[in-house]
């Protein structure tokens, strides 16, 4: 449930809404950053 909620909030508010200090704590932070940017960019 938390993953879906986070995904929906991220999609609604964009990657810039994610707190940098929280995202950077995750080991695969670059993966999260890439996914967030791809989602924010929309279909290519």
SULMO-V601634 format. One record per pair of residues at least 4 apart in sequence whose ideal C-beta (glycine too) atoms are under 7 Angstrom apart, sorted by the first residue. I is the first residue (numbers start at 1). GAP is how many residues later the second one is. If there is no record, write none. Layout:
i = [I:I]
gap = [GAP:GAP]
This chain:
i = [1:2:3:4:5:6:7:8:9:10:10:10:11:13:14:15:15:15:18:18:18:19:20:23:23:23:24:26:28:29:30:31:32:33:34:35:36:37]
gap = [4:4:4:4:4:4:4:4:4:8:26:29:28:4:26:21:22:25:4:5:18:4:4:6:9:10:5:6:4:4:4:4:4:4:4:4:4:4]
